[in-house]
Amino acid sequence: MSWTESLLYFGLGLVALSFGAEWLVRGASRIAVVLRVSPLVIGLTIVAYGTSTPEMMASVVAAVRDRADITLGNVLGSNIANIGLILGLVALIAPLRVSMRLMRRELPIMVGVTLLFYFLAWRLYFGRFTGVGFLLGLVVFTVLVLRWARREPETIQAEYESYDRAGRRSEHPVLRTSILLAVGGMLVLFAGGDLVVRGAVPLARLMGISDIVIGASLVAVGTSLPELATALVAARRRQADIIIGNLVGSNLFNILGALGLSALIRPVQVAPSLLRFEFLALLLFTGAMAVVLYTGQRVSRAEGGVLLASYVVFMVWLFLP
């Protein structure tokens, strides 16, 4: 496949993933509104997970096509991009102060799941049993989030209600239309994931890089665009809790959901080289995010700048021979 064809497939795939994720989130959110689900629950589950569906679709398609390196590279690269690129960039635009109680519980879980992800990788594969365990873990985590959300103060509820109203085009959504929008979004996501993988594999060969590098760089950044868009909108409205909640939920979903489903479909092999760089980088970025938020419950411009600069170093190092 030529450069033009590879870039066309890859570009169209990213566009399809972005639109598919937006339609899925919008449709699912409207369904939840019809069912009288609170905006806080919608934000913590449907929005946080929905913006990660591009990562999941790209990872699943890569697993089906026996491209485990793209699957793992995408999960690792997306989680690092969420912290280094998105959190760093948003903090540079507007310093973030987090007041949501939920973060005191979600952050340790994110750190714990990331550590588990790293230690299980030392077996050099994620089998179907691990995939089932990850997916069950996602279910348990979601149930816990729904229970903890009820204890959030009115200020947090109001922040999510404001975000929900701003993003909803209709105060009285129609259930049938909302279902069609969500289903259509899922179909577009599947098509986009297939196009991204079809374009990424020949692109890696043409550029002379591995599937790991293409997965952790171009694929990861491309599939993280919905999280970036959500974060930028929330940053403009000074809604820090929504930004952090989405990023934490996304990182957990990428490991437990995207990798879990991929491993269930086809066991994912782990290249030993990943343990010496990409996995360690993820641990460092995750630890940095936890320390920054726990020490002051805020991310300053200086801290955002350090995170963003660290991400640039990671990307440069990734492409070195």
Secondary structure, DSSP 8 states (H G I E B T S, - for coil): --HHHHHHHHHHHHHHHHHHHHHHHHHHHHHHHHTT--HHHIIIIIIHHHTTHHHHHHHHHHHHTT-HHHHHHHHHHHHHHIIIIIIHHHHHHS-EE---TTHHHHHHHHHHHHHHHHHHHTTTEE-HHHHHHHHHHHHHHHHHHHHHHTTS-HHHHHHHHHHHHHH-S-SS--HHHHHHHHHHHHHHHHHHHHHHHHHHHHHHHHHT--HHHHIIIIIHHHHTHHHHHHHHHHHHTT-HHHHHHHHHHHHHHIIIIIIHHHHHHS-EE--HHHHHTHHHHHHHHHHHHHHHHHHHSEE-HHHHHHHHHHHHHHHHHHH--
